[in-house]
Amino acid sequence: MSGRGGAVRLLVSLVEVAVPSVLGLLEIREKKVREEVARLREEAEQVQAALVAAEGALVRLAGARETVAEVLGEQPGQGGELTRSAVAGSTVPHRGEDAVESALAPEYQQILRVLTAPEAADGMRVKQILVGLGWETTPTRIEGVRSRVRRLAARGWATEVRPNVFVSAMTTGPAAAG
């Protein structure tokens, strides 16, 4: 029986050695995961701080851009009054009775010149406008001109006579003020 008792003690010894090893491995793994969590939290805090800083910069830049656009758009005219002039990238003003084409940014003026050409009397599609401008008919250019001509139509400078077919409002009659 002593042989059997020795085997049992050996088995118990192996279990006692194996159990702490598994627990030790779990503790080591837990420690690594805790360290990873702490590192990720620190990174998240840094990213959050950077995001707040970037959002603040974005707000400041947007405000600065608006202020500069206002300042550049209002230049002294004759008699001391302020007149609106074209600023590249500026918003399209609404066309009123006293509106002049020079109040538009240059790319909008070019589009209107194409729309007032004799060949545009029945209206032009965006690709035709691009050809009239002498620009490539790439998807990016098409969408850019499409958004500009729609903006012109929304502000009374152009008219959409049929779906996606535009003419200059200056050839179709005066636009309503507003």
BELDANOR-V822412 format. One record per pair of residues at least 24 apart in sequence whose C-alpha atoms are under 10 Angstrom apart, sorted by the first residue. I is the first residue (numbers start at 1). J is the second residue. D is the distance in Angstrom with one decimal. If there is no record, write none. Layout:
BEGIN
I_J_D ; I_J_D
END
This chain:
BEGIN
66_90_9.3 ; 73_103_8.8 ; 91_151_9.2 ; 92_148_9.0 ; 92_151_7.2 ; 92_152_7.0 ; 92_154_9.4 ; 92_155_7.0 ; 92_156_9.9 ; 92_157_9.2 ; 93_151_9.7 ; 93_152_8.8 ; 93_155_6.6 ; 93_156_9.1 ; 93_157_9.2 ; 93_178_9.3 ; 94_151_9.8 ; 94_152_8.5 ; 94_153_9.7 ; 94_154_8.2 ; 94_155_4.5 ; 94_156_6.3 ; 94_157_7.7 ; 94_175_9.3 ; 94_176_9.2 ; 94_177_7.5 ; 94_178_6.0 ; 95_152_9.0 ; 95_153_9.8 ; 95_154_9.7 ; 95_155_6.1 ; 95_156_5.3 ; 95_157_6.0 ; 95_158_9.6 ; 95_169_9.5 ; 95_174_8.9 ; 95_175_6.6 ; 95_176_7.6 ; 95_177_6.3 ; 95_178_7.0 ; 96_155_9.2 ; 96_156_8.0 ; 96_157_9.2 ; 96_174_8.3 ; 96_175_6.6 ; 96_176_6.4 ; 96_177_4.1 ; 96_178_6.2 ; 97_174_7.2 ; 97_175_7.3 ; 97_176_7.4 ; 97_177_6.1 ; 97_178_9.2 ; 98_177_8.8 ; 99_157_9.5 ; 99_175_9.8 ; 99_177_9.1 ; 100_157_9.9 ; 101_157_8.7 ; 101_170_9.8 ; 104_152_9.5 ; 104_157_9.8 ; 107_133_9.5 ; 107_145_9.1 ; 107_148_8.6 ; 108_145_9.1 ; 108_148_7.0 ; 108_149_7.8 ; 108_151_9.4 ; 108_152_7.7 ; 108_157_9.5 ; 109_152_10.0 ; 111_145_8.2 ; 111_148_8.4 ; 111_149_7.3 ; 111_152_9.2 ; 111_158_9.6 ; 111_168_9.0 ; 112_149_8.6 ; 112_152_8.6 ; 112_157_7.9 ; 112_158_7.6 ; 112_167_8.4 ; 112_168_6.2 ; 112_169_9.0 ; 112_170_9.0 ; 113_168_8.4 ; 114_167_9.1 ; 114_168_8.6 ; 115_149_9.7 ; 115_158_8.1 ; 115_159_9.8 ; 115_166_7.4 ; 115_167_5.3 ; 115_168_5.1 ; 115_169_8.9 ; 115_170_9.3 ; 115_171_8.8 ; 116_158_9.7 ; 116_167_7.2 ; 116_168_5.6 ; 116_169_8.7 ; 116_170_7.6 ; 116_171_6.7 ; 116_172_9.9 ; 117_167_9.5 ; 117_168_9.1 ; 117_171_9.7 ; 120_165_9.8 ; 120_166_8.4 ; 120_167_6.6 ; 120_168_8.4 ; 120_171_9.8 ; 121_166_9.5 ; 121_167_6.9 ; 121_168_8.7 ; 121_171_8.0 ; 121_172_9.3 ; 122_161_8.5 ; 122_162_9.9 ; 122_165_8.6 ; 122_166_8.4 ; 122_167_7.3 ; 123_159_8.9 ; 123_160_8.1 ; 123_161_7.0 ; 123_162_8.3 ; 123_164_9.2 ; 123_165_5.4 ; 123_166_4.9 ; 123_167_4.7 ; 123_168_8.3 ; 124_160_9.3 ; 124_161_9.3 ; 124_162_9.7 ; 124_164_8.1 ; 124_165_5.1 ; 124_166_5.2 ; 124_167_6.5 ; 124_168_9.7 ; 125_149_9.9 ; 125_160_9.7 ; 125_162_9.6 ; 125_163_9.1 ; 125_164_5.9 ; 125_165_4.8 ; 125_166_6.5 ; 125_167_9.2 ; 126_164_7.4 ; 126_165_7.5 ; 126_166_8.2 ; 128_165_9.7 ; 129_165_10.0 ; 129_166_9.2
END
